[in-house]
């Protein structure tokens, strides 16, 4: 365990929480935007929004998610009273692993495939629209996992 000052620890915690806000907030915004655009009934706009969300996933969401993990691990290592088997920390890490698998195993690759397909076909193509809906559905489930992790971090079960 590292022994660090409370000011330094608070700075780490601030960066951890800020990164989590960016990550979860981006997911909430993406879902709200996609739902709004879907209701408009414009397949071309929906395809464009899906593409833009995919790009922001690479530029904003992924770095925020990585930062959450890095600062979270650093916080646990720096606190002599915490360890990775503490219930709320283990639950948080499990949620992180679930979203990592979802993002790296499906959302990222499927967004890339959809981007290529969208360049070849009309955005109104039923296959493109079906895949967009599937991405948003899986992302919504992923967002629920993130919200559960946030609740876990706030309520700290088992402590």
C-alpha positions in Angstrom: 0.0 0.0 0.0 1.2 3.5 -0.8 1.0 6.1 1.9 -0.1 9.4 0.4 -1.5 12.7 1.7 -5.2 13.3 1.9 -4.9 16.2 -0.6 -3.2 13.9 -3.1 -5.8 11.1 -2.4 -8.6 13.7 -2.8 -7.1 14.8 -6.2 -7.0 11.1 -7.3 -10.6 10.6 -6.2 -11.7 13.8 -8.0 -10.1 12.6 -11.3 -11.7 9.2 -10.8 -15.2 10.7 -10.2 -14.8 13.3 -13.1 -13.9 10.5 -15.5 -16.9 8.5 -14.3 -19.1 11.6 -14.9 -17.8 11.9 -18.4 -18.2 8.2 -19.1 -21.7 7.8 -17.7 -22.9 11.2 -18.8 -21.8 10.5 -22.4 -23.8 7.3 -22.3 -26.9 9.0 -21.0 -26.6 11.7 -23.6 -26.0 9.3 -26.4 -29.1 7.3 -25.4 -31.2 10.5 -25.1 -30.0 11.8 -28.5 -30.6 8.4 -30.2 -34.1 8.1 -28.8 -35.0 11.6 -29.9 -33.6 11.2 -33.4 -35.2 7.8 -33.8 -38.6 9.3 -33.0 -38.1 11.8 -35.9 -38.2 8.9 -38.3 -35.3 10.1 -40.4 -33.1 7.1 -41.2 -30.3 9.2 -42.7 -30.1 11.4 -39.6 -30.2 8.3 -37.3 -27.4 6.7 -39.3 -25.4 10.0 -39.0 -26.0 10.2 -35.2 -25.0 6.5 -34.8 -21.8 7.3 -36.7 -21.0 10.4 -34.6 -21.7 8.5 -31.3 -19.3 5.8 -32.5 -16.6 8.4 -33.1 -17.2 10.1 -29.8 -17.0 6.6 -28.2 -13.4 6.4 -29.4 -12.5 9.9 -28.6 -14.3 10.6 -25.3 -16.0 7.5 -23.8 -13.1 5.1 -24.1 -10.5 7.5 -22.7 -12.9 8.3 -19.8 -13.5 4.6 -19.1 -9.8 3.9 -19.1 -9.2 6.8 -16.7 -11.9 5.5 -14.4 -10.1 2.2 -14.1 -6.6 3.7 -13.7 -7.6 6.2 -11.1 -9.8 3.6 -9.3 -6.9 1.1 -9.1 -4.6 3.9 -8.0 -7.0 4.9 -5.2 -7.3 1.3 -3.9 -3.5 0.9 -4.0 -3.1 4.2 -2.1 -5.6 3.5 0.6 -4.4 1.1 3.4 -8.0 0.3 4.3 -9.1 -0.8 0.9 -8.3 -3.9 -1.2 -9.7 -5.4 -4.4 -11.7 -8.0 -2.5 -13.7 -5.4 -0.7 -17.3 -6.1 -1.8 -18.1 -2.7 -3.4 -14.8 -2.6 -5.1 -15.1 -6.1 -6.5 -18.7 -5.3 -7.7 -17.4 -2.1 -9.4 -14.6 -4.1 -11.1 -17.0 -6.7 -12.2 -19.3 -4.0 -13.7 -16.2 -2.5 -15.4 -15.3 -5.9 -16.9 -18.8 -6.4 -18.2 -18.8 -3.0 -19.9 -15.3 -3.6 -21.2 -16.4 -6.8 -22.8 -19.5 -5.2 -24.2 -17.7 -2.2 -25.6 -14.6 -4.0 -27.0 -16.4 -7.2 -28.0 -19.5 -5.7 -29.6 -20.1 -1.9 -29.6 -16.8 -0.9 -31.0 -16.5 -3.6 -33.7 -20.1 -3.3 -34.7 -19.9 0.4 -35.0 -16.9 0.0 -37.3 -18.8 -2.6 -39.4 -21.8 -0.4 -39.5 -19.7 2.6 -40.6 -18.4 0.6 -43.6 -21.8 -0.7 -44.5 -23.3 2.8 -44.3 -20.7 4.0 -46.8 -21.9 1.3 -49.3 -25.7 1.5 -48.8 -28.6 3.9 -48.3 -29.1 4.8 -44.6 -32.7 3.7 -44.9 -31.6 0.1 -45.8 -33.4 -2.2 -43.3 -30.2 -4.0 -42.4 -28.5 -0.7 -41.4 -31.5 0.4 -39.4 -31.7 -3.0 -37.7 -28.1 -2.9 -36.7 -28.4 0.7 -35.4 -31.3 -0.4 -33.2 -29.3 -3.3 -31.9 -26.3 -1.1 -31.1 -28.5 1.3 -29.2 -30.2 -1.5 -27.4 -26.9 -3.1 -26.2 -25.6 0.3 -25.3 -28.7 0.9 -23.2 -28.1 -2.3 -21.3 -24.4 -1.3 -20.9 -25.6 2.0 -19.5 -27.7 0.2 -16.9 -24.6 -1.7 -15.8 -22.8 1.6 -15.4 -25.6 3.1 -13.3 -25.5 0.0 -11.1 -21.7 0.5 -10.7 -22.3 4.2 -9.8 -24.9 3.1 -7.2 -22.4 0.5 -5.9 -19.7 3.2 -5.5 -22.1 5.5 -3.7 -23.7 3.0 -1.3 -20.7 0.7 -0.8 -22.4 -2.5 0.0 -20.5 -4.7 2.4 -18.6 -1.9 4.1 
